[in-house]
């Protein structure tokens, strides 16, 4: 049978990266590919106690349907945490989603008509492109430097593209580069969005995982006109398997996004919302986050030290102050995907994510994203050593 797919399905394709990473799924592979937290620091014992407590005290409610917006007590805790960011919110401004990824899909569904212009960083988060692509946008990618998105180039893009639907940014420890946008650039981005009347989607799943330097105000905290939609997540600070994220937006935007969520899945898991809320009642989540930061800083330093020791000088790596990733740039003649397929996986048993998939328009082949959070320390050093040997052989 020839199935009557919608036109948008031509933009929902198997990813070459996905196919490559399937090869790295066996335990014999040292994988720097996924954006996975370290499972050794999941608070398993505490969560066991939490789920027991929820079932004993609130089992009937926790196993029942809930509202699309999510458990009010948990949303209020998010509001309280966001007060540290200078955000004055109420329950109408916050609702829960199935990880920040669902927030991207809902925003795309709400804003993008075929042919609309979406501005992103260049490169940008692959998951955002996967969420946006079915709605058929036209992308304008803005290059980055050490301070993040180059706002002078953004201004040029806004001048020449008068009907931009939104600007998408990951300002803190960006996925894939690990770069953090400077305060000056955030202020300029906000001023340009106000001047050109453009929505900003601020994707901030890594914001709490800062292990060096001083925290920089969020873009949402600079928003005086209600044009920033901020996405956050418990995936990196509690557990990705609980599928809990949140959206912060003006009440009108939040309400419309919630209507789309109702159509998509009705609600998040009631049980998991109760569990996250109870975890923050029973335990100190800030202390837990502090312990995560220590682990990831050590792993990041270990990976970058190994890169300095074992890689040829022609390969550069970003030095993130938080988050889960560093971004490698190889000499221009090296195709990172072909190198992984032909040499790195079969010979070294090492996997990474080739960088081409992170570019919204014109792909660059000589980059890759490396995750330092998931692998044990000894495998980080071993994997970097083996990868370095191969890179030296292809110079």
Secondary structure as UniProt FT lines:
FT   HELIX           7..11
FT   HELIX           16..22
FT   TURN            23..24
FT   TURN            27..28
FT   STRAND          30..31
FT   HELIX           39..41
FT   HELIX           44..62
FT   TURN            68..69
FT   HELIX           72..82
FT   HELIX           83..85
FT   HELIX           91..93
FT   STRAND          94..97
FT   HELIX           99..111
FT   TURN            114..115
FT   STRAND          117..122
FT   HELIX           126..133
FT   TURN            134..135
FT   STRAND          138..145
FT   TURN            146..147
FT   STRAND          148..149
FT   HELIX           151..160
FT   TURN            162..163
FT   STRAND          164..169
FT   TURN            175..177
FT   HELIX           183..196
FT   STRAND          199..203
FT   TURN            205..208
FT   HELIX           220..222
FT   STRAND          228..233
FT   TURN            235..238
FT   HELIX           240..242
FT   STRAND          245..248
FT   HELIX           251..265
FT   HELIX           270..282
FT   HELIX           285..310
FT   TURN            313..314
FT   STRAND          316..317
FT   STRAND          325..329
FT   TURN            332..333
FT   HELIX           336..339
FT   HELIX           340..348
FT   STRAND          350..351
FT   STRAND          353..354
FT   HELIX           355..358
FT   STRAND          367..371
FT   HELIX           377..393
//
